[in-house]
Amino acid sequence: MEKGEKGIGFFERYLTVWVAICIVVGIAIGQWFPAIPKTLGKFEYANVSIPVAILVWLMIYPMMMKVDFQSIKNVGRKPKGVFITCVVNWLIKPFTMFGIAWIFFYVIFKQWIPEALAGEYLAGAVLLGAAPCTAMVFVWSYLTKGDAAYTLVQVAVNDLLILVAFAPIVAFLLGVGGITIPWDTLTLSVVLFVVIPLAGGVITRRIVISKKGEDYFNNVFVKKFDNATIIGLLLTLVILFSFQGETILANPVHILLIAVPLIIQTFFIFFLAYGWSKVSGLPHNIAAPAGMIGASNFFELAVAVAISLFGLQSGAALATVVGVLVEVPVMLSLVRIANNTRKYFKQ
């Protein structure tokens, strides 16, 4: 991710501020111009919002172009870091997210959250926990002086695992939580929001590089899409909150309640992967990104699937958006922790 060469960008640095603004704008539209969300709600196919699908492609497609799957051939050179990343992201993270969220939504916060809504919040948390980061991790890696090439390998491997592991894990955990989801809608969501943009990104990358070269692709072509992901995300949030207005105004404290288990999970997963990397003798420039990729979430995918499965007005969609709201400040605090503990790792 070339933006990483100059550190975290303006939009990313203040993402929490933009999300907060989108909350206000979206709620205002829903309250004062209800015809807008009502009209947008009519454009659906198989429970998938067409306007949201278009914006999600705008979010995900640029980041998929940046992933060089040729880098996977380098996995064998340093397998330990990829092994830690995969085990934490796919065999631990989704399940600890389920457990932590269930305890908070069904036990600790039981008197404030109705059981039906707790189930939807749990579903949103699971969707976040089952999707490791594939974009912002390049920024976190850069800020911790991580090995950029190795971070790319980690992202490429996780993108491929998302194709086969995301839907089964989500279906299993939601089933355990007593939440029934339609397999056809979940499968369609993965195809729409992972397979299609991933295939489009790979094809675009190959065509542009074959015609113009890799230097042009990395330094000119990709940079044209720098702000597309953030713009797509923010517009999606405006639409989402135009539908969520009544829920938020009726339960404003719920945003804080949802944030608590998400933040706890983020710190737990980071220290698990980071500590494991330390014990395994990995250098800091591999250990830090290994911790970051698991702690951070592919929230664009989580938001899209939550909307597809449960609707724009669902608690699941709201929970995934809270994940967006807390991600940047929490991840920046983890960057600081990683940088302050670099001296304890071999370089």
VEXMAR-462485 format. One record per residue: x, y, z of N, C-alpha, C in turn; residue in one letter. Coordinates in steps of 0.2 Angstrom, whole numbers, padded with zeros to 4 digits, always signed. Example, Ala and Ser with C-alpha at 12.3 -4.5 7.8 and 13.67 -1.06 7.14 Angstrom:
2
+0066-0028+0039+0062-0022+0039+0066-0016+0039A;+0064-0011+0035+0068-0005+0036+0064+0000+0039S;
END
This chain:
347
+0004-0006+0000+0000+0000+0000+0004+0006+0000M;+0004+0010-0005+0009+0015-0006+0008+0021-0001E;+0002+0021+0001+0001+0027+0006+0005+0026+0012K;+0006+0019+0013+0010+0018+0019+0017+0021+0019G;+0020+0023+0013+0026+0026+0012+0027+0032+0016E;+0021+0036+0016+0021+0042+0020+0017+0042+0026K;+0016+0036+0029+0012+0035+0035+0005+0036+0034G;+0001+0036+0039-0006+0036+0039-0009+0042+0036I;-0013+0041+0031-0016+0047+0027-0021+0051+0031G;-0022+0057+0028-0027+0062+0032-0034+0059+0033F;-0037+0055+0028-0043+0052+0029-0043+0047+0034F;-0038+0043+0034-0037+0037+0038-0036+0039+0046E;-0032+0045+0046-0030+0047+0053-0036+0050+0057R;-0041+0053+0053-0047+0055+0056-0053+0052+0054Y;-0052+0045+0053-0058+0041+0051-0063+0041+0056L;-0061+0041+0063-0067+0041+0068-0071+0047+0068T;-0067+0053+0066-0071+0059+0066-0076+0059+0060V;-0074+0056+0054-0078+0056+0048-0084+0051+0050W;-0083+0046+0053-0088+0041+0055-0093+0045+0059V;-0091+0049+0064-0095+0052+0069-0100+0057+0065A;-0096+0061+0060-0100+0065+0056-0105+0062+0052I;-0104+0056+0049-0108+0052+0045-0114+0050+0049C;-0113+0048+0056-0118+0046+0060-0123+0052+0061I;-0121+0058+0062-0125+0064+0062-0129+0065+0056V;-0125+0065+0050-0129+0066+0044-0134+0061+0042V;-0132+0055+0043-0137+0049+0042-0143+0050+0046G;-0142+0051+0052-0148+0051+0057-0152+0057+0055I;-0149+0063+0053-0153+0069+0051-0157+0068+0045A;-0154+0064+0040-0157+0062+0034-0163+0058+0035I;-0162+0053+0039-0168+0048+0041-0173+0052+0045G;-0172+0057+0049-0177+0060+0053-0181+0066+0048Q;-0177+0070+0044-0180+0075+0041-0181+0074+0034W;-0178+0069+0031-0180+0067+0024-0181+0059+0023F;-0186+0057+0027-0187+0050+0027-0188+0046+0020P;-0190+0050+0015-0192+0048+0009-0185+0045+0005A;-0179+0048+0007-0173+0045+0004-0172+0038+0006I;-0171+0036+0013-0170+0029+0014-0175+0025+0012P;-0182+0027+0012-0187+0023+0010-0187+0021+0003K;-0184+0026-0001-0183+0025-0009-0177+0020-0010T;-0172+0021-0006-0166+0017-0007-0167+0010-0005L;-0172+0009+0000-0174+0003+0003-0177-0002-0002G;-0180+0001-0008-0184-0002-0013-0179-0006-0018K;-0173-0003-0018-0168-0006-0023-0164-0012-0020F;-0167-0018-0020-0165-0024-0017-0165-0030-0021E;-0160-0034-0021-0161-0041-0024-0158-0046-0020Y;-0162-0051-0018-0160-0057-0014-0157-0054-0007A;-0161-0049-0004-0159-0046+0002-0153-0042+0002N;-0150-0041-0004-0144-0037-0005-0146-0030-0007V;-0144-0025-0004-0146-0018-0006-0141-0016-0012S;-0144-0014-0017-0140-0013-0023-0136-0007-0022I;-0139-0001-0019-0134+0005-0018-0128+0003-0014P;-0130-0001-0008-0124-0002-0004-0119-0007-0007V;-0122-0011-0011-0117-0016-0015-0112-0012-0019A;-0115-0007-0023-0111-0003-0027-0105+0001-0023I;-0107+0003-0017-0103+0007-0013-0097+0002-0010L;-0099-0004-0009-0095-0009-0006-0090-0010-0011V;-0092-0011-0017-0087-0013-0022-0082-0007-0023W;-0085-0001-0022-0080+0005-0022-0075+0005-0017L;-0077+0002-0011-0073+0001-0005-0067-0004-0006M;-0070-0010-0009-0065-0016-0008-0061-0017-0014I;-0064-0015-0020-0060-0016-0027-0053-0013-0027Y;-0052-0007-0024-0045-0004-0025-0040-0007-0020P;-0043-0010-0014-0038-0013-0010-0036-0020-0013M;-0041-0023-0016-0039-0030-0019-0034-0029-0025M;-0034-0024-0028-0029-0023-0034-0022-0022-0031M;-0021-0020-0025-0015-0019-0022-0012-0026-0019K;-0016-0031-0019-0013-0038-0016-0010-0042-0022V;-0003-0043-0021+0000-0047-0026+0001-0054-0024D;-0003-0058-0027-0004-0065-0025+0003-0069-0027F;+0007-0066-0031+0013-0069-0033+0018-0070-0026Q;+0016-0065-0021+0020-0065-0015+0019-0071-0011S;+0014-0075-0012+0013-0081-0008+0018-0086-0009I;+0022-0086-0015+0027-0091-0016+0033-0090-0011K;+0033-0084-0007+0038-0083-0002+0036-0085+0005N;+0030-0088+0005+0028-0090+0012+0033-0095+0015V;+0036-0099+0011+0041-0104+0014+0047-0102+0017G;+0049-0095+0015+0055-0093+0017+0055-0091+0025R;+0049-0089+0027+0048-0087+0034+0041-0090+0036K;+0040-0096+0037+0033-0099+0038+0030-0098+0045P;+0035-0097+0050+0032-0096+0057+0028-0090+0058K;+0029-0084+0055+0025-0079+0056+0018-0080+0052G;+0018-0083+0046+0012-0084+0043+0008-0089+0047V;+0011-0094+0050+0008-0099+0054+0004-0096+0060F;+0008-0092+0063+0005-0088+0069-0001-0084+0067I;+0000-0080+0062-0006-0076+0059-0012-0080+0057T;-0011-0086+0054-0017-0090+0052-0020-0093+0058C;-0016-0096+0062-0019-0099+0068-0023-0094+0072V;-0020-0088+0074-0024-0083+0078-0030-0080+0074V;-0029-0079+0068-0035-0076+0064-0041-0080+0063N;-0039-0087+0062-0045-0091+0059-0047-0097+0065W;-0042-0099+0069-0044-0104+0074-0045-0101+0081L;-0043-0095+0082-0044-0092+0089-0049-0085+0088I;-0047-0081+0084-0050-0074+0084-0058-0074+0084K;-0061-0078+0079-0068-0078+0078-0072-0081+0084P;-0068-0086+0088-0071-0089+0093-0071-0085+0100F;-0065-0081+0101-0065-0077+0106-0069-0071+0106T;-0070-0069+0099-0075-0063+0098-0082-0065+0100M;-0084-0071+0098-0090-0074+0100-0091-0074+0107F;-0086-0077+0111-0086-0078+0118-0087-0072+0122G;-0082-0067+0120-0082-0060+0124-0089-0057+0122I;-0091-0056+0116-0097-0053+0115-0103-0056+0118A;-0103-0063+0118-0109-0066+0121-0109-0064+0129W;-0104-0065+0132-0104-0063+0139-0106-0056+0141I;-0104-0051+0137-0106-0044+0138-0113-0043+0136F;-0115-0045+0130-0122-0044+0128-0127-0048+0131F;-0126-0054+0133-0131-0058+0136-0131-0058+0144Y;-0125-0057+0147-0124-0057+0154-0123-0050+0157V;-0117-0047+0156-0115-0041+0159-0120-0035+0158I;-0122-0035+0151-0126-0029+0149-0133-0031+0148F;-0135-0037+0151-0142-0040+0150-0147-0035+0152K;-0147-0031+0157-0152-0026+0159-0153-0021+0155Q;-0148-0019+0151-0148-0014+0146-0150-0015+0139W;-0149-0022+0137-0150-0024+0130-0155-0029+0130I;-0160-0028+0126-0165-0034+0125-0162-0040+0122P;-0165-0046+0124-0162-0052+0121-0162-0052+0113E;-0167-0050+0110-0167-0050+0103-0162-0046+0100A;-0161-0040+0103-0156-0035+0100-0149-0038+0102L;-0148-0041+0108-0142-0044+0110-0139-0049+0104A;-0144-0053+0102-0143-0058+0096-0140-0054+0090G;-0143-0049+0088-0141-0045+0082-0134-0042+0083E;-0133-0039+0089-0126-0036+0091-0121-0042+0091Y;-0123-0048+0093-0118-0053+0093-0116-0055+0086L;-0121-0055+0082-0120-0057+0075-0115-0052+0072A;-0116-0046+0073-0112-0041+0070-0105-0041+0073G;-0104-0043+0079-0097-0044+0082-0094-0050+0079A;-0098-0055+0078-0095-0061+0075-0092-0060+0067V;-0096-0056+0064-0094-0054+0057-0088-0050+0057L;-0087-0046+0062-0080-0042+0063-0075-0047+0065L;-0076-0052+0069-0071-0056+0072-0069-0061+0066G;-0073-0063+0061-0072-0068+0057-0068-0065+0050A;-0067-0059+0050-0064-0055+0044-0057-0051+0046A;-0051-0054+0046-0045-0051+0047-0044-0045+0042P;-0040-0040+0044-0039-0034+0040-0035-0036+0034C;-0037-0033+0028-0033-0034+0022-0031-0027+0019T;-0032-0022+0022-0031-0015+0019-0027-0011+0024A;-0030-0008+0029-0027-0004+0034-0021-0007+0037M;-0020-0014+0037-0014-0017+0040-0008-0014+0037V;-0008-0013+0031-0002-0010+0027+0000-0003+0031F;-0005+0001+0033-0003+0007+0036+0000+0005+0043V;-0004+0001+0047-0001-0001+0054+0006-0004+0053W;+0007-0008+0048+0013-0011+0047+0019-0006+0046S;+0017-0001+0042+0022+0004+0040+0024+0008+0047Y;+0019+0010+0051+0020+0014+0057+0024+0010+0062L;+0024+0004+0062+0028+0000+0066+0034-0002+0063T;+0036+0000+0057+0042-0002+0054+0042-0009+0052K;+0036-0012+0050+0036-0019+0049+0039-0020+0042G;+0040-0027+0041+0042-0029+0034+0037-0029+0029D;+0037-0024+0024+0031-0023+0020+0030-0029+0015A;+0035-0032+0013+0035-0038+0009+0031-0044+0012A;+0033-0044+0019+0030-0050+0023+0023-0048+0024Y;+0022-0042+0026+0015-0040+0027+0010-0042+0021T;+0013-0041+0015+0009-0042+0009+0008-0050+0008L;+0013-0054+0010+0012-0061+0010+0006-0063+0015V;+0006-0060+0021+0001-0061+0026-0006-0060+0023Q;-0006-0054+0020-0013-0051+0017-0015-0056+0012V;-0011-0058+0007-0012-0062+0002-0015-0069+0004A;-0012-0072+0009-0014-0078+0012-0021-0078+0015V;-0022-0072+0019-0028-0071+0022-0034-0070+0018N;-0032-0066+0012-0038-0065+0007-0040-0072+0004D;-0035-0076+0003-0037-0083+0000-0041-0087+0005L;-0039-0087+0012-0043-0090+0017-0050-0087+0018L;-0051-0081+0017-0058-0078+0018-0062-0081+0013I;-0060-0083+0007-0064-0086+0002-0067-0093+0004L;-0063-0096+0008-0066-0103+0010-0068-0104+0017V;-0065-0099+0021-0066-0100+0029-0072-0095+0032A;-0073-0089+0029-0077-0084+0032-0084-0087+0032F;-0087-0089+0027-0094-0091+0027-0095-0097+0032A;-0091-0102+0032-0093-0108+0037-0092-0106+0044P;-0087-0102+0045-0086-0100+0052-0091-0095+0055I;-0094-0091+0051-0099-0086+0053-0105-0090+0054V;-0107-0095+0049-0113-0099+0050-0113-0103+0056A;-0107-0106+0057-0106-0110+0063-0107-0106+0070F;-0104-0101+0070-0104-0097+0077-0111-0094+0078L;-0114-0091+0072-0121-0089+0073-0126-0094+0075L;-0125-0100+0072-0129-0106+0074-0128-0108+0081G;-0122-0107+0084-0121-0109+0091-0125-0104+0095V;-0125-0097+0092-0128-0092+0096-0136-0092+0095G;-0138-0097+0092-0146-0097+0091-0148-0093+0085G;-0144-0090+0081-0146-0085+0076-0146-0089+0069I;-0152-0090+0066-0152-0093+0060-0151-0088+0054T;-0147-0090+0050-0145-0086+0044-0146-0090+0037I;-0148-0087+0032-0149-0091+0026-0143-0092+0022P;-0141-0098+0021-0134-0100+0018-0134-0097+0011W;-0139-0096+0007-0139-0093+0001-0137-0086+0001D;-0140-0082+0006-0138-0075+0006-0131-0074+0008T;-0129-0079+0013-0122-0078+0015-0117-0080+0010L;-0119-0085+0006-0114-0087+0000-0114-0081-0005T;-0120-0078-0006-0121-0073-0011-0116-0067-0009L;-0117-0066-0002-0113-0060+0000-0105-0061-0001S;-0103-0067+0001-0096-0068+0000-0094-0068-0008V;-0098-0070-0012-0097-0070-0019-0097-0062-0021V;-0102-0058-0019-0102-0051-0021-0097-0047-0018L;-0095-0048-0012-0091-0044-0009-0083-0046-0008F;-0082-0052-0010-0075-0055-0009-0073-0058-0016V;-0077-0062-0019-0075-0066-0025-0074-0061-0031V;-0080-0057-0032-0080-0053-0038-0075-0047-0037I;-0075-0043-0032-0069-0038-0032-0062-0041-0032P;-0061-0047-0029-0055-0050-0029-0053-0052-0036L;-0057-0055-0039-0056-0057-0046-0055-0051-0051A;-0059-0045-0050-0058-0039-0053-0051-0036-0052G;-0049-0036-0046-0043-0033-0044-0037-0037-0047G;-0037-0043-0047-0032-0047-0050-0031-0046-0057V;-0037-0046-0061-0037-0045-0068-0035-0038-0070I;-0037-0033-0066-0035-0026-0067-0027-0026-0066T;-0025-0029-0061-0018-0028-0059-0014-0031-0065R;-0016-0037-0067-0012-0040-0072-0012-0037-0079R;-0018-0034-0081-0018-0030-0087-0014-0024-0087I;-0015-0020-0082-0011-0014-0081-0004-0015-0081V;-0001-0020-0077+0006-0021-0077+0009-0024-0083I;+0005-0028-0087+0007-0030-0093+0008-0025-0098S;+0004-0020-0098+0004-0014-0103+0008-0009-0101K;+0008-0007-0094+0012-0001-0092+0018-0002-0088K;+0018-0008-0085+0024-0010-0080+0022-0009-0073G;+0025-0013-0069+0024-0013-0061+0025-0006-0058E;+0030-0002-0060+0031+0004-0057+0025+0009-0059D;+0023+0009-0065+0017+0013-0066+0011+0011-0062Y;+0010+0005-0062+0004+0002-0058+0004+0005-0050F;+0010+0004-0047+0011+0005-0040+0011+0013-0039N;+0014+0017-0043+0015+0024-0042+0010+0029-0045N;+0007+0026-0050+0002+0031-0054-0005+0028-0054V;-0006+0022-0056-0013+0019-0057-0016+0018-0050F;-0013+0015-0046-0016+0013-0039-0018+0020-0035V;-0014+0025-0036-0015+0031-0032-0021+0035-0034K;-0023+0033-0040-0029+0036-0043-0035+0034-0038K;-0035+0029-0035-0040+0026-0031-0039+0027-0024F;-0034+0031-0022-0032+0032-0015-0038+0033-0010D;-0043+0038-0012-0048+0040-0008-0055+0036-0009N;-0055+0032-0014-0061+0028-0016-0064+0024-0010A;-0059+0020-0007-0061+0016-0002-0065+0020+0004T;-0061+0025+0006-0064+0029+0012-0071+0033+0010I;-0071+0035+0004-0077+0039+0001-0083+0034+0001I;-0081+0028-0002-0086+0023-0002-0089+0021+0005G;-0084+0020+0010-0086+0018+0016-0091+0024+0019L;-0089+0030+0019-0092+0035+0022-0099+0036+0019L;-0100+0035+0012-0107+0036+0009-0111+0030+0012L;-0108+0024+0012-0111+0018+0015-0114+0019+0022T;-0110+0023+0026-0112+0024+0033-0118+0029+0033L;-0117+0034+0029-0123+0039+0029-0130+0035+0027V;-0129+0031+0022-0135+0027+0020-0138+0023+0026I;-0133+0019+0029-0134+0015+0035-0137+0019+0041L;-0135+0024+0043-0137+0028+0048-0144+0032+0047F;-0145+0033+0040-0152+0035+0039-0157+0030+0040S;-0155+0024+0040-0160+0018+0042-0160+0017+0049F;-0154+0018+0053-0153+0017+0060-0155+0022+0064Q;-0157+0028+0062-0158+0034+0066-0163+0032+0072G;-0169+0029+0071-0173+0028+0076-0170+0024+0082E;-0167+0018+0080-0163+0014+0084-0158+0017+0089T;-0154+0022+0086-0149+0025+0089-0152+0030+0094I;-0157+0034+0092-0160+0039+0096-0163+0036+0102L;-0166+0030+0101-0170+0027+0106-0165+0023+0111A;-0159+0021+0108-0154+0018+0113-0147+0021+0111N;-0145+0027+0113-0139+0030+0111-0133+0027+0115P;-0135+0024+0121-0129+0021+0125-0127+0015+0123V;-0131+0012+0118-0129+0005+0115-0123+0005+0111H;-0121+0011+0108-0115+0012+0104-0109+0011+0109I;-0110+0013+0115-0104+0012+0120-0104+0005+0122L;-0110+0002+0123-0110-0005+0126-0107-0010+0121L;-0109-0008+0114-0106-0012+0109-0098-0012+0109I;-0096-0006+0110-0089-0004+0109-0085-0008+0114A;-0087-0009+0120-0083-0012+0125-0080-0019+0123V;-0085-0024+0121-0082-0030+0120-0077-0030+0113P;-0079-0026+0109-0075-0025+0103-0068-0023+0104L;-0067-0018+0109-0061-0015+0111-0057-0020+0115I;-0060-0024+0119-0057-0029+0123-0054-0035+0119I;-0058-0037+0114-0056-0042+0109-0050-0039+0105Q;-0050-0033+0103-0044-0030+0099-0038-0031+0103T;-0038-0029+0109-0032-0029+0113-0029-0036+0114F;-0034-0040+0116-0033-0047+0117-0029-0051+0111F;-0032-0050+0105-0029-0053+0100-0023-0050+0098I;-0022-0044+0099-0015-0041+0097-0010-0044+0102F;-0011-0044+0108-0006-0046+0113-0005-0054+0112F;-0010-0058+0110-0009-0065+0109-0004-0066+0103L;-0005-0063+0097-0001-0064+0092+0006-0061+0093A;+0006-0055+0096+0012-0051+0097+0016-0055+0102Y;+0013-0057+0107+0017-0061+0112+0019-0068+0110G;+0015-0071+0106+0017-0078+0103+0023-0077+0098W;+0023-0071+0094+0029-0070+0090+0035-0069+0094S;+0034-0065+0099+0040-0064+0104+0043-0071+0106K;+0039-0075+0109+0041-0081+0112+0044-0086+0106V;+0041-0085+0100+0044-0089+0095+0051-0086+0092S;+0053-0081+0094+0059-0078+0092+0059-0074+0086G;+0053-0072+0084+0052-0068+0077+0055-0061+0078L;+0058-0058+0073+0060-0051+0074+0054-0046+0074P;+0055-0040+0077+0050-0035+0078+0046-0034+0071H;+0050-0033+0066+0047-0031+0059+0042-0036+0056N;+0042-0042+0059+0037-0047+0057+0032-0048+0063I;+0034-0048+0069+0029-0048+0075+0024-0043+0075A;+0026-0037+0074+0021-0031+0074+0016-0032+0069A;+0017-0033+0063+0012-0034+0058+0007-0040+0059P;+0011-0045+0062+0007-0052+0064+0001-0050+0069A;+0003-0045+0074-0002-0043+0079-0007-0039+0076G;-0005-0034+0071-0009-0029+0069-0015-0032+0064M;-0013-0037+0060-0018-0040+0055-0023-0044+0059I;-0022-0047+0064-0027-0050+0068-0032-0045+0072G;-0028-0040+0075-0032-0035+0079-0036-0031+0075A;-0034-0029+0069-0038-0025+0064-0043-0029+0061S;-0049-0027+0058-0054-0030+0055-0055-0028+0048N;-0058-0033+0044-0060-0031+0037-0067-0028+0038F;-0067-0022+0040-0074-0020+0042-0079-0018+0036F;-0075-0017+0030-0079-0016+0024-0084-0022+0023E;-0080-0028+0023-0084-0034+0022-0089-0036+0027L;-0087-0034+0034-0092-0036+0039-0098-0031+0038A;-0097-0025+0037-0103-0020+0036-0108-0023+0030V;-0104-0025+0025-0108-0027+0019-0112-0033+0020A;-0109-0038+0023-0113-0044+0025-0118-0044+0030V;-0117-0039+0035-0122-0038+0040-0128-0035+0037A;-0127-0030+0032-0133-0027+0029-0137-0032+0025I;-0133-0037+0021-0136-0042+0017-0140-0047+0021S;-0137-0049+0027-0140-0054+0030-0146-0052+0035L;-0145-0046+0038-0150-0044+0043-0153-0037+0041F;-0151-0034+0036-0154-0027+0034-0151-0021+0037G;-0152-0016+0033-0149-0009+0035-0151-0007+0042L;-0157-0009+0044-0160-0006+0051-0158-0011+0057Q;-0154-0016+0055-0153-0021+0060-0147-0019+0065S;-0148-0022+0071-0142-0021+0076-0136-0024+0074G;-0136-0029+0070-0130-0032+0067-0126-0027+0063A;-0129-0023+0059-0126-0018+0055-0124-0013+0059A;-0127-0011+0064-0125-0006+0069-0119-0008+0072L;-0118-0014+0075-0112-0017+0078-0106-0016+0074A;-0107-0018+0067-0101-0018+0063-0099-0011+0062T;-0103-0006+0062-0101+0001+0061-0098+0004+0067V;-0100+0001+0073-0096+0003+0079-0089+0001+0079V;-0088-0005+0076-0081-0007+0074-0077-0003+0070G;-0080+0000+0065-0077+0006+0061-0075+0012+0066V;-0080+0013+0070-0079+0019+0074-0073+0019+0079L;-0072+0013+0082-0067+0012+0087-0060+0010+0084V;-0060+0008+0078-0054+0004+0075-0048+0009+0075E;-0049+0015+0072-0043+0019+0071-0040+0021+0078V;-0043+0024+0082-0040+0026+0089-0037+0020+0093P;-0040+0014+0092-0038+0008+0096-0032+0006+0093V;-0032+0005+0086-0026+0003+0082-0020+0008+0083M;-0021+0014+0083-0016+0019+0084-0012+0018+0091L;-0016+0016+0096-0014+0015+0103-0009+0008+0103S;-0011+0003+0099-0007-0003+0098-0001-0001+0094L;-0001+0003+0089+0005+0005+0086+0010+0008+0091V;+0007+0012+0095+0012+0015+0100+0015+0010+0105R;+0011+0005+0107+0013+0000+0111+0018-0004+0108I;+0017-0006+0101+0022-0010+0097+0029-0006+0097A;+0028+0000+0095+0034+0004+0094+0038+0005+0101N;+0035+0005+0107+0038+0006+0113+0041+0000+0116N;+0039-0006+0113+0042-0012+0115+0046-0016+0110T;+0048-0012+0105+0053-0014+0100+0059-0017+0103R;+0062-0014+0108+0068-0015+0111+0068-0022+0114K;+0062-0025+0115+0062-0032+0118+0063-0038+0113Y;+0063-0036+0106+0063-0041+0101+0070-0040+0097F;+0072-0046+0094+0078-0046+0090+0076-0042+0084K;+0080-0038+0081+0079-0034+0075+0081-0038+0069Q;
END
